[in-house]
Amino acid sequence: MNLDLRVEALEMKVKELEEQLSILLEKTTKSQDQQVHTTQPTFDQKSQSTQQHRQHEVTIPIKQPAPPPRDWEHLIARVWLPRIFIVVFLLGVLWAFTAAVNAGIITEPVRCILGVIVAGFMYWQGEVQIRRKRMALGQVLLGGSSGVLILSLFAAHMLFTLIPPTLAFVLYVVSIAASVLTAVRHRSQALMIITLLAGYLVPFLVDSAKPNIWVFAGYEGLFSMVMIVLSLRYSFCGAYFTAFGVLHLPLLFSTLFAGDIGSRPAILTVVILQHLLLFAISILRSKDSLIGQRIALFLSFGMLAAWTYGLYGGSKDRIFYEWMLAIWSLLYSGTSYWLYRQKRAFSVQLSIATFSIFLWLIYVLHADQAGSAILVEGAIALCLGAKFKSKLQQISGAITYFIGMLFVLTHPIRDLLSSESFAWLILVATIGGLYAFYRAILEEGRARTEISLILLWMELILLLVYLTQLTNSLTRTITYDYQHLILSAVWVVYAILLIVFGLIVQKPKARLVGIIFLFVTLLKIIFIDLPDVSTAVRAILFIGLGAIGVGISRLFYKRKE
């Protein structure tokens, strides 16, 4: 019994202790929370402290690294110094040569042998300098060695007649080939260009009693085409244009001084072959071709057309020039279409086709007929350029259309049924067609607004000029007073039609243009018609124009109401 009482008392004691312990734990937890809330800053305190900290911060500007100063010592001593003093050295060698020759020390064969030895020494030193990473000095020495070797061969052949023409030509070609291989091995475009210029001079350094134009032109053309391929292979843009362009200088020199009609086929054959090579390059490398290749192709066709016209255009064989232009037009038109179907670049081929057709039209048609044909071609070319977004084609089309417009503007209308009247009609129609085309194809923006505005004003002004010329041609047989009266009436009707059109289609600009033309008609009557017409005609003009002006004004008021 006592044991049970003791157990109950112990359990009661444990419960009391547990309650006291829980109360103590709650108190300690609350005190810790209060301490945390008092020590932890509020959001406002945080922002104030952050602002104070930012006020004390100092912004340190980041200094851009200064560009390194130009190394004038490297530029002068390593680049320009060898280029300048190699010329000084060659002049010194030349004068020493001259002094030794005058003294009778050096004979003619010895001079040529010394020249070859000096060329070999310069070549060896050039290779040594390039291996030592002195590229500028090494390239100058290599180029100088090629020049000294060619001068030595020239002296041995032309001055001293120690070498026959055939052997001299072979030695020239070998020396040029060695120079080309050196330029390719060192990837030196400067040395390649020097070799090119020397190579074109080789036929002029051979003294031949009976020069053959086919040998001369064949060598120049073959050399040009080989150098074009090598320049393209090693991406020498400057050498590429040099190989293409310089060919025409020796050919022109030969044509001017030879003056032989039999040389025309050889010259033209070489020019055609070079152009066909550039044409093949543009087709085979159209996907990765550089802009320089396209420009070279276009320039090459220009040179080909000029050579064909110069050799055959003004003679009795002019039919050959016409057929050549027709063939090139068909070739480039077909090529453009084929490249378009292949989804490849064709802008330069299309521009050349445009240019070729333009030349053919000018040459075949008369001036009054050529104007309308060139206008149509120029308009089509402009539309194609805008359609395919080709700037080159748009430039070609714009130039063609402008020249056609000049043809038309310089041939006023004399009779109603004439080629001049038809050309003016074509001019007005093509400008209207271009306006509608550009409005349809161009996206909304500043370019579309400007082009449309220019074409619209051109259309309206040229249409007024066209109507004026037609009116003058129809009223030529009547009296002077009636001519002015009818012409002013036509101008007024033209202005009224513009205003009515603007009112119908809700185009404020058209209404404004009509009002402007109405005022222009008034100025014409005042400054042109009044001094020469009779009083009765003046009265009719002013009464009619005044009534029309008031009526049109009333029409605008009525629309506002």
C-alpha positions in Angstrom: 0.0 0.0 0.0 2.8 2.4 0.9 4.5 1.4 -2.3 1.6 2.5 -4.4 1.4 5.8 -2.7 5.1 6.4 -3.2 4.8 5.6 -6.9 1.9 8.1 -7.4 3.8 10.8 -5.5 6.9 10.2 -7.7 4.8 10.5 -10.9 3.3 13.7 -9.7 6.7 15.1 -9.0 7.9 14.2 -12.6 4.9 15.9 -14.1 5.7 19.1 -12.2 9.3 19.0 -13.3 8.2 18.5 -16.9 5.9 21.5 -16.7 8.6 23.7 -15.2 11.1 22.6 -17.9 8.7 23.5 -20.7 8.0 26.9 -19.3 11.7 27.5 -18.9 12.3 26.5 -22.6 9.6 28.9 -23.8 11.1 31.8 -22.0 14.6 31.2 -23.3 13.3 30.9 -26.9 11.4 34.2 -26.7 14.4 36.0 -25.3 16.6 34.7 -28.1 14.1 35.9 -30.7 14.0 39.4 -29.2 17.8 39.5 -29.3 17.8 38.5 -33.0 15.2 41.1 -33.9 17.0 43.9 -32.1 20.4 43.1 -33.5 19.2 42.4 -37.2 18.8 45.7 -39.2 15.5 46.5 -40.9 15.1 47.1 -44.7 15.3 50.9 -44.3 18.4 50.5 -42.2 19.9 48.3 -44.9 19.1 50.8 -47.6 20.5 53.7 -45.6 23.7 51.9 -44.8 24.0 50.9 -48.5 23.6 54.5 -49.6 26.2 55.7 -47.1 28.5 53.0 -48.3 28.0 54.0 -51.9 28.7 57.7 -51.1 32.1 56.7 -49.7 32.8 54.6 -52.8 35.3 56.1 -55.3 34.8 55.2 -59.0 38.1 54.4 -60.6 37.9 54.9 -64.4 39.2 52.0 -66.5 42.0 53.2 -68.6 42.0 51.9 -72.2 45.3 50.5 -73.1 47.2 53.0 -75.2 48.0 52.0 -78.7 51.6 51.0 -79.1 53.8 53.7 -80.6 54.7 53.3 -84.2 58.1 51.7 -84.6 59.7 54.3 -86.9 63.0 52.5 -86.6 61.5 49.3 -88.0 59.6 51.2 -90.7 62.5 53.2 -91.9 65.5 50.8 -91.3 63.9 47.5 -92.2 61.3 48.4 -94.8 62.2 51.5 -96.7 66.0 51.6 -96.2 66.6 48.4 -98.3 64.2 49.5 -101.0 65.9 52.9 -101.4 69.5 51.8 -101.1 69.1 48.9 -103.4 68.5 51.4 -106.1 71.5 53.4 -104.9 73.6 50.2 -105.0 72.4 49.4 -108.6 73.3 52.9 -109.7 76.7 52.6 -108.2 77.3 49.3 -109.9 76.2 50.8 -113.2 78.6 53.7 -112.9 81.4 51.4 -111.9 80.6 49.3 -114.9 80.7 52.3 -117.1 84.0 53.5 -115.7 85.6 50.0 -116.1 84.3 49.8 -119.7 85.7 53.2 -120.6 89.0 52.2 -119.2 89.0 49.0 -121.4 89.2 46.7 -118.4 85.9 44.9 -119.0 85.1 43.5 -122.4 81.6 42.9 -123.7 81.4 39.2 -122.9 82.9 39.8 -119.4 80.2 42.5 -118.8 77.4 40.0 -119.5 79.0 37.3 -117.4 79.5 39.7 -114.5 75.8 40.7 -114.7 74.8 37.0 -114.5 77.1 36.5 -111.5 75.7 39.6 -109.7 72.2 38.3 -110.3 73.1 35.0 -108.8 74.7 36.6 -105.8 71.7 38.8 -105.2 69.4 35.8 -105.5 71.5 33.9 -102.9 71.6 36.8 -100.5 67.8 37.2 -100.9 67.2 33.6 -99.9 69.6 34.0 -97.0 67.8 37.1 -95.7 64.4 35.5 -96.0 65.6 32.5 -94.0 66.7 35.0 -91.3 63.2 36.5 -91.2 64.2 39.7 -93.0 61.3 39.4 -95.5 61.4 43.0 -97.0 65.2 42.9 -97.7 65.0 39.4 -99.1 62.2 40.2 -101.5 63.9 43.3 -102.7 67.1 41.3 -103.4 65.2 38.6 -105.2 63.4 41.1 -107.4 66.6 42.9 -108.1 68.3 39.7 -109.1 65.6 39.0 -111.7 65.9 42.6 -113.1 69.8 42.3 -113.3 69.5 38.9 -115.1 67.1 40.2 -117.7 69.2 43.4 -118.2 72.3 41.2 -118.7 70.5 39.0 -121.2 69.2 42.1 -123.0 72.8 43.6 -123.2 74.2 40.3 -124.5 71.5 40.0 -127.2 70.5 43.5 -128.3 73.7 45.5 -127.6 76.5 43.1 -128.2 74.8 40.5 -130.4 76.4 37.6 -128.5 73.1 35.6 -128.3 70.8 34.8 -131.3 67.1 35.8 -131.1 65.8 32.3 -130.5 68.2 31.5 -127.7 67.6 35.0 -126.1 63.9 34.4 -126.1 64.3 31.0 -124.5 66.6 32.4 -121.8 64.2 35.2 -121.1 61.4 32.7 -120.6 63.5 30.6 -118.3 64.5 33.6 -116.2 60.8 34.7 -115.9 59.8 31.1 -115.0 62.4 31.0 -112.3 61.2 34.3 -110.9 57.6 33.1 -110.9 58.6 29.9 -109.0 60.5 32.0 -106.5 57.5 34.3 -105.9 55.2 31.3 -105.5 57.5 29.5 -103.1 57.8 32.6 -100.9 54.1 33.6 -101.4 55.3 37.1 -102.4 52.8 39.1 -104.4 55.2 42.0 -104.8 57.7 39.7 -106.5 54.9 38.3 -108.6 53.9 41.7 -109.9 57.5 42.6 -110.7 57.8 39.3 -112.6 54.6 40.1 -114.5 55.8 43.5 -115.7 59.1 42.0 -116.8 57.4 39.0 -118.5 55.2 41.3 -120.7 58.4 43.1 -121.9 60.1 39.9 -123.1 59.0 40.1 -126.8 60.2 43.7 -127.0 63.7 42.6 -125.8 64.2 40.3 -128.7 65.6 41.7 -131.9 64.0 39.8 -134.8 64.3 40.7 -138.4 60.9 39.3 -139.3 58.6 39.5 -136.2 55.6 37.2 -136.3 52.4 38.8 -134.9 51.0 35.3 -134.0 54.1 34.4 -131.9 54.1 37.8 -130.2 50.4 37.8 -129.4 50.4 34.1 -128.5 53.3 34.6 -126.0 51.6 37.6 -124.4 48.2 35.9 -124.2 49.6 32.6 -122.8 51.7 34.4 -120.3 48.7 36.5 -119.2 46.5 33.4 -118.8 49.1 31.4 -116.9 49.7 34.3 -114.5 45.9 34.8 -114.0 45.6 31.1 -112.9 48.6 31.3 -110.6 47.4 34.6 -109.0 44.0 33.1 -108.4 45.5 29.9 -107.0 47.5 31.8 -104.4 45.0 34.6 -103.8 47.2 37.4 -105.2 44.5 40.0 -105.9 46.9 42.7 -107.1 48.7 40.3 -109.4 45.4 39.0 -110.7 44.4 42.4 -111.9 47.9 43.1 -113.2 47.9 39.9 -115.2 44.5 40.8 -116.7 45.0 44.5 -117.4 48.6 44.9 -118.5 48.1 42.5 -121.4 46.3 45.2 -123.3 49.2 47.6 -123.2 51.7 45.6 -125.3 48.9 44.6 -127.7 47.9 48.3 -128.0 51.5 49.3 -128.6 51.9 46.6 -131.2 48.7 47.7 -133.0 49.6 51.4 -133.0 53.1 50.9 -134.3 52.6 47.9 -136.6 49.4 49.2 -138.3 49.1 45.9 -140.2 45.5 44.8 -141.0 46.7 41.2 -140.9 47.5 41.5 -137.2 43.8 42.0 -136.3 42.8 38.3 -136.0 45.8 37.5 -133.8 45.2 40.4 -131.4 41.4 39.8 -131.1 42.0 36.0 -130.7 44.2 36.7 -127.7 41.7 39.1 -126.1 38.9 36.6 -126.6 40.8 33.7 -125.1 41.7 35.8 -122.0 38.1 36.8 -121.6 36.9 33.2 -122.0 39.3 32.2 -119.2 37.9 34.8 -116.9 34.4 33.7 -117.9 35.2 30.1 -117.1 36.6 31.2 -113.7 33.4 33.1 -112.9 31.4 30.0 -113.6 33.6 27.4 -111.9 34.2 29.6 -108.8 30.9 31.5 -108.6 30.1 30.2 -105.1 33.4 31.4 -103.5 34.5 34.0 -106.0 35.7 37.4 -104.7 34.3 40.7 -105.8 37.5 41.3 -107.6 36.9 38.5 -110.0 33.5 39.8 -111.0 34.9 43.3 -111.6 37.7 41.8 -113.7 35.1 39.9 -115.8 33.0 43.0 -116.4 36.1 45.1 -117.3 37.4 42.3 -119.5 34.2 42.4 -121.5 34.4 46.1 -121.8 38.0 45.8 -123.2 36.8 43.0 -125.5 34.0 45.2 -126.9 36.5 48.1 -127.3 39.0 45.9 -129.1 36.3 44.4 -131.4 35.0 47.9 -132.3 38.5 49.4 -132.8 39.6 46.5 -135.1 36.4 45.9 -137.0 33.7 48.4 -136.0 34.7 51.2 -138.4 35.6 49.2 -141.5 33.8 47.3 -144.1 33.9 44.3 -141.8 31.5 46.0 -139.4 29.1 43.0 -139.7 31.6 41.0 -137.7 31.3 43.5 -134.8 27.5 43.2 -134.9 27.6 39.4 -134.9 30.2 39.3 -132.1 27.9 41.5 -129.9 24.9 39.3 -130.7 26.8 36.2 -129.8 28.0 37.6 -126.5 24.5 38.8 -125.7 23.1 35.3 -126.2 25.9 33.7 -124.3 25.6 35.8 -121.2 21.8 35.9 -121.3 21.8 32.1 -121.4 24.4 31.8 -118.7 22.5 34.1 -116.4 19.4 32.0 -116.8 21.3 28.8 -116.2 23.0 30.2 -113.1 19.6 31.4 -111.9 18.1 28.0 -112.3 21.2 26.6 -110.4 20.6 29.1 -107.6 24.0 30.6 -108.0 25.3 34.1 -108.3 24.6 35.6 -111.7 24.6 39.4 -111.2 27.8 40.1 -113.2 26.7 37.8 -116.1 23.3 39.5 -116.3 25.0 43.0 -116.2 27.3 42.0 -119.1 24.3 40.7 -121.1 22.6 44.1 -120.5 25.7 46.0 -121.6 26.2 43.8 -124.7 22.6 44.2 -125.8 22.9 48.0 -125.2 26.0 48.2 -127.5 24.3 46.1 -130.1 21.2 48.4 -130.2 23.2 51.5 -130.4 25.3 50.2 -133.3 22.5 48.6 -135.3 19.6 51.1 -134.9 19.5 54.7 -135.8 19.4 57.4 -133.1 15.6 57.9 -133.2 15.0 54.2 -133.2 17.7 53.3 -130.7 16.1 55.5 -128.0 12.9 53.6 -127.6 14.7 50.2 -127.8 17.3 51.3 -125.2 14.5 52.6 -122.9 12.8 49.2 -123.0 16.0 47.4 -122.3 17.0 49.7 -119.5 13.6 49.4 -117.8 13.7 45.6 -118.0 17.3 45.7 -116.6 16.2 47.9 -113.7 13.3 45.6 -112.9 15.5 42.5 -113.0 18.1 44.2 -110.7 15.3 45.2 -108.2 13.8 41.7 -108.4 17.0 39.9 -107.7 18.5 42.6 -105.5 21.6 43.1 -107.6 23.2 46.5 -107.3 25.4 45.9 -110.3 22.4 45.1 -112.5 20.5 48.1 -111.1 23.5 50.4 -111.9 23.8 48.9 -115.4 20.0 49.3 -116.0 20.0 52.9 -114.7 22.9 53.9 -117.0 21.2 52.2 -120.0 17.9 53.8 -119.2 19.5 57.2 -118.7 21.3 57.0 -122.1 18.0 56.0 -123.8 16.3 58.9 -122.1 18.9 61.3 -123.5 18.3 59.9 -127.0 14.6 60.6 -126.7 15.0 64.1 -125.1 17.3 65.2 -127.8 14.9 64.2 -130.6 11.7 66.3 -130.2 8.4 65.4 -131.9 7.8 66.9 -135.3 5.0 64.8 -136.6 2.3 62.9 -134.9 3.0 59.6 -136.6 6.8 59.4 -136.4 9.5 57.4 -134.6 10.1 60.4 -132.3 6.5 60.3 -131.2 6.7 56.6 -130.6 9.9 57.0 -128.5 8.3 59.7 -126.3 5.3 57.4 -125.8 7.7 54.6 -124.8 9.4 57.0 -122.4 6.2 57.9 -120.6 5.0 54.4 -120.6 8.2 52.9 -119.1 8.4 55.5 -116.4 4.8 54.7 -115.4 5.6 51.0 -115.5 8.7 51.5 -113.3 6.6 53.5 -110.8 4.0 50.7 -110.6 6.7 48.0 -110.4 8.6 49.6 -107.6 5.4 50.4 -105.7 4.6 46.7 -105.8 8.0 45.1 -105.2 9.6 47.4 -102.6 8.7 47.2 -98.9 7.2 50.1 -97.0 10.0 52.5 -96.1 12.0 55.6 -97.0 13.6 54.1 -100.1 10.2 53.1 -101.6 8.8 56.6 -100.8 11.7 58.4 -102.4 11.9 56.3 -105.5 8.1 56.4 -106.0 8.1 60.2 -105.6 10.9 60.7 -108.1 9.3 58.5 -110.7 5.8 60.0 -110.1 7.1 63.6 -110.7 9.1 62.4 -113.8 6.0 60.8 -115.2 3.8 63.8 -114.7 6.3 66.3 -116.1 7.3 64.2 -119.1 3.6 63.5 -119.8 2.9 67.2 -119.9 5.9 67.8 -122.2 4.7 64.9 -124.4 1.2 66.4 -124.7 2.7 69.8 -125.4 4.7 68.5 -128.3 1.7 66.6 -129.7 -0.4 69.7 -129.5 2.2 71.8 -131.2 2.6 69.3 -134.0 -1.2 69.2 -134.6 -1.7 72.9 -134.4 1.2 73.9 -136.6 -0.9 74.9 -139.6 -3.3 77.3 -137.7 -2.6 80.8 -136.5 -0.3 81.8 -133.7 -3.1 83.0 -131.4 -5.0 79.8 -131.7 -1.9 77.7 -131.1 -1.4 79.4 -127.7 -5.1 79.2 -126.9 -5.3 75.4 -127.6 -2.1 74.6 -125.8 -3.2 76.5 -122.7 -6.5 74.6 -122.9 -4.7 71.3 -123.0 -2.6 72.3 -119.9 -5.8 73.3 -118.1 -7.6 70.0 -119.0 -4.5 68.1 -117.8 -4.5 69.9 -114.5 -8.3 69.3 -114.1 -8.0 65.6 -114.8 -5.3 65.3 -112.1 -7.5 67.1 -109.6 -10.5 65.0 -110.4 -8.5 61.8 -110.3 -7.2 62.8 -106.8 -10.8 63.5 -105.7 -12.0 60.1 -106.9 -9.3 57.9 -105.5 -8.8 60.1 -102.4 -5.2 61.0 -103.1 -4.3 64.4 -101.7 -0.9 64.5 -103.5 -2.6 64.1 -106.9 -5.0 66.9 -106.1 -2.1 69.1 -105.0 -0.1 68.3 -108.2 -3.1 69.3 -110.3 -3.4 72.6 -108.4 0.3 73.2 -109.0 -0.1 72.6 -112.7 -3.0 75.0 -112.7 -0.8 77.7 -111.3 1.9 76.8 -113.8 -0.6 77.3 -116.6 -1.4 80.7 -115.2 2.3 81.6 -115.2 2.6 80.4 -118.8 -0.3 82.6 -119.9 1.1 85.7 -118.1 4.8 85.4 -119.2 4.5 83.6 -122.5 1.1 84.1 -124.1 0.3 87.7 -123.1 3.1 89.5 -124.9 2.3 87.9 -128.3 -1.4 87.2 -128.5 -4.3 89.5 -129.3 -6.6 91.2 -126.7 -9.5 88.9 -127.5 -7.4 85.8 -126.9 -6.1 87.3 -123.7 -9.7 87.9 -122.6 -10.7 84.3 -123.4 -7.6 82.9 -121.6 -8.2 84.9 -118.4 -11.9 84.4 -118.3 -11.7 80.6 -118.9 -8.8 80.1 -116.5 -10.4 82.3 -113.8 -13.7 80.5 -114.0 -12.0 77.1 -113.8 -10.0 78.2 -110.8 -13.0 79.5 -109.0 -15.0 76.4 -109.9 -12.3 74.0 -108.6 -12.0 76.0 -105.4 -15.8 75.8 -104.9 -15.5 72.0 -105.5 -13.1 71.7 -102.6 -15.4 73.8 -100.3 -18.3 71.5 -101.3 -16.3 68.4 -100.3 -15.6 69.9 -96.9 -19.2 70.6 -96.3 
